Amino acid sequence: MSGTSTPQARDESVFPDPVYARTVLAPLFEAAKTSHVEGFRAIDAAHCVMLAETGILAREEAGAIARALDAIAREIDPAGLVYTGEVEDWFFLVERELKARVGADLGGRLHTARSRNDIDHTLFKLALKARLDAILDRARGLLDALVETADRERATIVVAYTHGQPAQPTTFGHYLAAMIEVLLRDLARLEEARGIVDLCPMGAAAITTSGFPIDRGRMARLLGFAAPLRNSYSCIAAVDYQTATFSALELLFLHLGRPIQDFQVWSSFEVGQLYVPNALVQISSIMPQKRNPVPIEHLRHLASQVVGRARAMRDVMHNTPFTDMNDSEGETQEMGYQAFAVAERALDLLAALVAQVNIDPARVATNIARSCITITELADTLVRREGLSFREAHEIAAQTAKAVVAAGGDLGANGYAPFSEAFRHATGRETALDGAAFAEVVSPEHFVAVRDRFGGPAPAPMQEALSAYRAASDGLAARASARAAREREAAAERTQAFAALMEVR
């Protein structure tokens, strides 16, 4: 309509709206101060070096920019800054400071051939690599604690449960070995995620790389990445490095939460086979007799916190468009970093608990006597020594256990008479087992000793397993050391190249 202006023509508002600044920009600025300042500095330094090396910037120009960036890093303390809305975020704060030192034209040249898109994803990957390394280190600490305790307790009998009921005897070392094997698979998933994170997005720019002759491989090396991520669209659109990371973290604590639940049951007064030392026990403020192993309770809720936060990260990514989106950026990343912070605490606490707990042999013996859990071996023995079918042997064993439990007796001490009667009734003949042989067969020590197959609790397979676990831990440590060495070398190379550039005038 003639004379009618557009909303854009009438718009006299000025960015940022105060509510937007308070609810979005200020929290993002605080997050950048906390988590990404060093990443920004590394990216700026590497990009400045690369621009000079490729001739996109004259070395004199790059030298002036490098000196200004160094001055900004020395003179501005992020911790003392309060967001005012004068600039949009940390990136623009540094650009403003750079322009103030070298002029708007030269200061603006640092952003040649890059975008906030590739910068942001590189920042997030740098932050995730550091956190994954810390988690891998702490998880290896837990692994080593589990292996040492499993070795120490490889002959210590415990009651194993299925469906919440006493099932069979095994050893505490054998139980912990099951935890170890799950943990090793979780560590493999974390390492795989770490490999996905270790591909550099820099050089993708907004979406399609650049018409300038950038060197993406050089940028990746200077920033300590294994290689550049090949497809530039993937660099700014794909978030599988985040979903892989938080899926692996979620699974780690989902799996750890299950034995933590067992520890809660095992340390209860009614079961009592797991003894938690005084250093990890709190007393009641009113009930003098109470020993509360509250670290286990804290481990339960810390594990749940990690699972919840990690799952929330994946949920945020769900059904987002395949493009650069704020859904997967700043504030979302901070939520993910909280999951890592809690995870580190939980891994340290669980490692300390595992290293210090003990099994109470008297309570184990009492629980075994009450539950007849060695009766499976009686059935197996009848198959081997008496030539019965397992189903017939199972019925005899069941009748024996039923009689012992009904009498409130002990299988080893009181089970031979009902066993002999059940055997005679089922087969029409006398058993070849005498009382001493019967007592040995139904002892928990015999039960464990004869289970010497691959993966069993007997000494030989346990020793073999422990050796394999130690070798796996050594492999994890070696790979971590190699990654750390590569990144130290990259940081040193970047620092040296940047320092040399500062000398160019």
C-alpha positions in Angstrom: 0.0 0.0 0.0 1.4 3.4 -0.9 3.0 5.2 2.0 3.1 2.2 4.3 6.5 1.4 5.7 7.8 -2.1 6.5 8.4 -3.3 10.0 12.1 -3.2 9.3 11.9 0.4 8.2 10.0 1.3 11.4 12.3 -0.7 13.7 14.3 1.7 16.0 15.3 -1.0 18.6 18.9 -1.5 19.5 20.6 -4.8 20.1 20.7 -6.4 22.6 17.2 -6.3 24.2 17.8 -6.2 28.0 15.8 -9.4 28.6 17.7 -11.2 25.8 20.9 -9.9 27.3 20.0 -11.1 30.8 18.5 -14.5 29.9 20.8 -15.6 27.0 23.9 -13.5 26.3 25.0 -13.0 29.9 24.9 -16.8 30.7 26.7 -17.5 27.5 29.4 -15.0 28.3 29.9 -16.5 31.7 30.1 -20.0 30.2 32.7 -18.8 27.7 34.7 -17.3 30.5 34.6 -20.6 32.4 35.1 -23.1 29.7 36.4 -21.7 26.4 38.8 -18.8 26.9 41.9 -21.0 26.4 40.3 -22.6 23.4 39.6 -19.2 21.8 43.2 -18.2 22.4 44.5 -21.4 20.9 42.3 -21.1 17.8 43.2 -17.4 17.3 46.9 -18.2 17.6 46.7 -21.2 15.2 44.6 -19.3 12.7 47.0 -16.3 12.7 49.9 -18.6 12.1 48.2 -20.5 9.3 47.1 -17.2 7.6 50.7 -16.1 7.6 52.1 -19.4 6.5 49.7 -19.6 3.5 50.3 -16.0 2.5 46.7 -15.0 3.1 48.1 -12.4 5.5 51.4 -10.7 5.1 53.8 -11.8 7.8 54.1 -8.2 9.1 50.3 -8.0 9.4 50.1 -11.3 11.1 52.9 -10.3 13.5 51.0 -7.2 14.5 47.9 -9.2 15.1 49.9 -11.8 17.1 51.4 -9.2 19.4 48.0 -7.7 20.0 46.4 -11.1 20.8 49.3 -11.7 23.3 48.7 -8.3 24.9 44.9 -9.0 25.2 45.6 -12.4 26.9 48.1 -10.8 29.4 46.0 -7.7 30.1 42.4 -8.9 30.3 41.5 -11.3 33.2 38.3 -13.1 32.2 37.4 -13.8 35.8 37.0 -10.1 36.5 34.7 -9.3 33.6 31.0 -8.7 34.0 28.7 -8.9 30.9 27.5 -5.4 30.0 25.9 -6.0 26.6 28.4 -3.7 24.9 29.5 -6.7 22.7 27.6 -9.8 21.9 29.9 -12.3 23.4 33.5 -13.3 24.1 34.5 -13.6 20.5 33.4 -10.0 19.7 35.0 -8.8 22.9 38.4 -10.0 21.7 37.7 -8.7 18.2 36.9 -5.3 19.7 40.1 -5.3 21.7 42.1 -6.4 18.7 40.7 -3.6 16.5 41.5 -1.1 19.3 45.1 -2.1 19.3 45.9 -2.5 15.5 43.0 -0.7 13.8 39.7 -1.8 12.5 41.0 -2.9 9.1 43.9 -5.0 10.3 42.0 -6.3 13.3 39.2 -7.5 11.1 41.6 -9.5 8.9 42.1 -12.2 11.6 38.6 -13.5 10.8 39.5 -14.2 7.2 38.4 -17.7 6.0 36.7 -18.7 9.2 33.3 -18.4 10.8 31.7 -18.6 14.2 30.4 -22.0 13.0 33.7 -23.8 12.7 35.1 -21.9 15.7 32.3 -23.0 18.0 32.4 -26.6 17.1 36.2 -26.6 17.4 35.9 -25.0 20.9 33.4 -27.7 21.9 35.7 -30.4 20.7 38.7 -29.0 22.5 36.7 -28.8 25.7 35.3 -32.4 25.2 38.8 -33.8 24.5 40.1 -32.5 27.8 37.1 -33.8 29.7 37.2 -37.2 28.0 40.9 -37.5 28.8 40.1 -36.7 32.5 37.3 -39.3 32.6 39.4 -41.9 30.9 42.1 -41.3 33.4 39.8 -41.6 36.4 38.0 -44.6 34.9 41.4 -46.2 34.5 42.0 -45.4 38.2 38.8 -47.3 39.0 39.8 -50.1 36.7 43.1 -50.5 38.5 41.4 -50.4 41.9 39.0 -53.1 40.7 41.8 -55.3 39.4 43.9 -54.9 42.6 40.9 -55.7 44.8 39.9 -58.6 42.6 43.4 -60.0 42.9 43.4 -59.6 46.6 40.0 -61.2 47.0 40.2 -63.8 44.2 39.8 -66.6 46.8 37.3 -64.8 49.0 33.9 -66.6 48.9 30.8 -64.6 48.6 27.1 -65.3 47.9 26.1 -64.6 44.3 22.5 -63.6 43.7 20.0 -64.0 40.9 16.5 -62.6 41.0 17.4 -61.1 44.3 17.9 -64.5 45.9 21.0 -66.4 47.0 22.0 -68.5 44.0 25.5 -69.9 44.1 28.8 -69.2 45.8 31.6 -67.5 43.9 34.5 -65.3 44.9 34.5 -61.5 45.4 37.3 -61.4 42.9 35.1 -63.2 40.3 32.3 -60.7 40.9 34.6 -57.7 40.5 36.0 -59.3 37.4 32.5 -59.1 35.9 32.5 -55.4 36.7 36.0 -55.0 35.2 34.9 -56.5 31.9 31.9 -54.2 31.5 34.1 -51.2 32.5 36.7 -52.2 29.8 33.9 -52.2 27.2 32.7 -48.8 28.5 36.3 -47.5 28.3 36.4 -48.7 24.7 33.3 -46.7 23.9 34.8 -43.6 25.5 38.0 -44.1 23.5 35.9 -44.4 20.3 34.0 -41.3 21.2 37.3 -39.5 21.8 38.5 -40.5 18.4 35.4 -39.0 16.8 35.9 -35.8 18.8 39.6 -35.7 17.6 38.8 -34.4 14.1 39.1 -30.7 13.6 36.3 -28.6 12.1 38.5 -25.5 11.5 38.5 -24.4 7.9 34.9 -25.3 7.2 34.1 -21.7 7.8 30.3 -21.2 7.6 29.5 -24.4 5.6 31.6 -24.8 2.5 35.3 -24.0 3.4 36.8 -20.9 1.7 38.0 -19.5 -1.6 41.2 -18.6 0.3 44.1 -21.1 0.1 43.8 -22.2 3.7 45.6 -25.2 5.1 43.2 -27.3 7.1 45.7 -29.9 8.0 48.0 -27.3 9.5 45.2 -26.0 11.6 44.4 -29.4 12.9 48.0 -30.1 13.8 48.5 -26.8 15.5 45.4 -27.4 17.7 46.4 -30.9 18.6 43.8 -32.8 16.6 44.5 -36.1 14.9 43.3 -34.8 11.5 40.8 -32.4 9.9 37.2 -33.6 9.6 36.9 -34.1 5.9 33.4 -32.9 4.8 32.9 -29.2 5.6 29.2 -29.5 5.9 29.7 -32.2 8.5 32.0 -29.9 10.4 29.2 -27.5 11.3 26.1 -29.7 11.0 27.0 -33.1 12.5 26.7 -33.5 16.3 27.5 -37.2 16.4 30.8 -36.3 18.3 28.5 -35.0 21.1 26.0 -37.8 21.0 28.8 -40.4 20.9 30.5 -38.8 23.9 27.4 -38.5 26.0 26.1 -41.9 25.0 29.4 -43.4 26.2 29.3 -41.4 29.4 25.7 -42.4 30.1 26.3 -46.1 29.5 29.4 -46.0 31.8 27.3 -44.8 34.7 24.2 -46.8 33.8 26.4 -49.9 34.1 28.3 -48.8 37.2 25.0 -48.0 38.9 24.1 -51.7 38.9 26.9 -53.0 41.1 26.5 -49.9 43.3 23.0 -51.2 44.0 24.5 -54.6 44.9 26.9 -52.9 47.3 24.0 -51.3 49.0 22.3 -54.6 49.5 25.4 -56.5 50.4 26.3 -53.9 53.1 22.8 -54.0 54.6 22.5 -55.5 58.1 20.4 -58.4 56.9 22.9 -59.5 54.3 26.1 -58.1 55.7 28.6 -59.8 53.5 30.3 -56.5 52.4 32.1 -54.6 55.2 32.6 -50.9 54.6 35.4 -49.5 56.8 34.9 -46.7 59.4 36.5 -44.2 57.1 33.6 -44.5 54.8 30.8 -44.8 57.3 28.7 -42.0 58.9 26.9 -42.4 62.2 23.3 -41.6 63.1 22.7 -38.4 65.1 20.2 -40.3 67.3 20.8 -44.0 67.0 24.2 -45.0 68.4 24.3 -48.4 66.9 24.0 -47.3 63.3 26.8 -47.6 60.7 25.6 -45.9 57.6 27.7 -46.6 54.5 26.5 -43.4 52.9 29.2 -43.2 50.2 27.3 -45.9 48.5 24.1 -43.8 48.6 26.0 -40.8 47.2 27.4 -43.0 44.4 23.8 -44.1 43.5 22.6 -40.5 43.1 25.8 -39.3 41.5 25.6 -42.0 38.9 22.0 -41.1 38.3 22.9 -37.5 37.9 25.4 -38.3 35.2 23.0 -40.6 33.4 20.3 -37.9 33.5 22.5 -35.1 32.3 24.1 -37.2 29.6 20.8 -38.4 28.4 19.5 -34.8 28.4 22.4 -33.9 26.1 21.3 -36.5 23.6 17.6 -35.5 23.9 18.5 -31.9 23.1 20.1 -33.0 19.8 17.0 -35.1 18.9 15.1 -33.9 15.8 17.2 -30.8 15.3 17.8 -29.8 11.6 21.1 -31.0 10.0 22.8 -27.6 10.2 24.6 -25.4 12.6 22.1 -24.8 15.5 22.2 -23.2 18.9 20.5 -26.4 20.3 23.9 -28.1 20.2 26.0 -25.1 21.3 26.9 -22.9 24.2 24.4 -23.5 27.0 23.8 -27.1 26.0 27.5 -27.7 26.2 27.6 -26.3 29.8 25.0 -28.8 30.8 27.2 -31.5 29.4 30.2 -30.3 31.2 28.2 -30.6 34.5 27.8 -34.3 33.7 31.6 -34.7 33.4 32.2 -32.8 36.6 29.8 -35.1 38.5 31.3 -38.2 36.7 34.8 -37.3 37.9 33.6 -37.2 41.5 31.8 -40.4 41.3 34.7 -42.3 39.7 37.1 -41.1 42.4 34.7 -42.1 45.2 33.9 -45.5 43.7 37.6 -46.3 43.3 38.3 -45.3 46.9 35.4 -47.5 48.1 36.4 -50.5 46.0 39.9 -50.3 47.3 38.9 -50.4 51.0 35.9 -52.7 51.3 36.2 -56.2 52.7 34.1 -59.3 52.8 32.8 -60.6 56.2 33.5 -64.4 56.0 31.4 -65.2 59.0 28.3 -63.6 57.5 29.0 -65.3 54.2 29.3 -68.7 55.9 26.0 -68.0 57.7 24.2 -67.0 54.6 25.5 -70.0 52.7 24.5 -72.4 55.5 20.9 -70.9 55.5 20.5 -70.9 51.7 21.9 -74.3 50.4 23.5 -72.5 47.5 26.1 -75.2 46.9 23.3 -77.7 46.0 23.9 -77.2 42.2 27.3 -78.9 42.6 25.6 -81.9 44.3 23.5 -82.4 41.3 26.5 -82.0 38.9 28.5 -84.5 41.0 25.6 -87.1 40.9 25.8 -86.8 37.1 29.5 -87.3 37.0 30.0 -89.9 39.8 26.6 -91.7 39.9 25.8 -91.7 36.2 22.4 -90.0 36.6 20.7 -87.7 34.2 20.9 -84.1 35.3 17.1 -83.9 35.6 17.1 -86.9 38.0 20.1 -85.5 39.9 18.4 -82.1 40.1 15.3 -83.7 41.7 17.4 -85.5 44.3 19.3 -82.3 45.1 16.1 -80.3 45.3 14.6 -82.8 47.8 17.8 -82.6 49.9 17.8 -78.8 50.0 14.1 -78.7 50.9 14.6 -81.1 53.8 17.6 -79.2 55.1 15.9 -75.8 54.9 12.7 -77.1 56.5 14.8 -78.4 59.5 16.7 -75.1 59.7 19.9 -77.0 59.3 23.2 -76.7 57.4 23.7 -78.6 54.2 27.2 -79.8 54.9 26.5 -80.8 58.5 22.9 -82.0 58.2 22.3 -82.8 54.6 23.8 -86.3 54.2 20.9 -88.2 55.8 18.1 -86.5 53.7 20.3 -86.8 50.6 20.8 -90.6 51.1 17.1 -91.1 51.6 16.2 -89.0 48.5 18.9 -90.8 46.4 17.6 -94.2 47.5 14.0 -93.3 46.8 14.8 -92.0 43.4 17.2 -94.7 42.2 16.4 -97.8 44.3 20.0 -98.1 45.4 22.5 -96.7 47.8 24.7 -93.7 46.9 28.5 -94.2 46.5 29.1 -90.9 48.4 29.9 -91.2 52.1 29.4 -88.4 54.6 32.8 -87.0 54.2 32.6 -87.0 50.4 29.2 -85.4 50.6 30.4 -82.6 52.9 33.3 -81.9 50.5 31.0 -81.8 47.4 28.6 -79.3 49.0 31.4 -77.0 50.4 31.7 -73.6 48.8 35.4 -74.0 48.4 34.9 -77.2 46.3 32.1 -75.4 44.3 34.5 -72.7 43.3 37.5 -75.0 42.7 35.9 -77.3 40.2 34.6 -74.4 38.1 37.9 -73.9 36.4 36.7 -73.4 32.9 37.4 -70.2 30.9 35.8 -67.3 32.7 35.1 -69.3 35.9 36.0 -68.3 39.5 38.6 -71.0 40.1 42.2 -69.9 40.6 43.6 -70.7 37.1 41.0 -68.8 35.0 40.9 -66.0 37.5 44.7 -65.6 37.2 44.5 -65.6 33.4 41.7 -63.0 33.5 43.6 -60.7 35.9 46.6 -60.8 33.6 44.4 -59.9 30.7 42.8 -57.0 32.6 46.2 -55.6 33.6 47.4 -55.8 30.0 44.2 -53.9 28.9 44.9 -51.3 31.5 48.4 -50.9 30.3 47.1 -50.5 26.7 44.7 -47.8 27.8 47.5 -46.0 29.6 49.9 -46.2 26.6 47.3 -44.8 24.3 46.5 -42.0 26.7 50.1 -41.2 27.0 50.5 -41.1 23.2 47.6 -38.7 22.8 48.9 -36.5 25.6 52.3 -36.4 24.0 50.9 -35.5 20.6 48.9 -32.7 22.1 51.9 -31.4 24.1 53.9 -31.3 21.0 51.2 -29.5 19.1 50.9 -26.9 21.9 54.6 -26.4 21.9 54.7 -26.1 18.1 51.8 -23.6 18.1 53.4 -21.6 20.9 56.8 -21.5 19.1 55.2 -20.5 15.7 53.1 -17.8 17.3 56.1 -16.5 19.3 58.2 -16.3 16.1 55.3 -14.5 14.4 55.3 -11.9 17.2 58.9 -11.0 16.3 58.0 -10.1 12.7 57.6 -6.3 12.3 
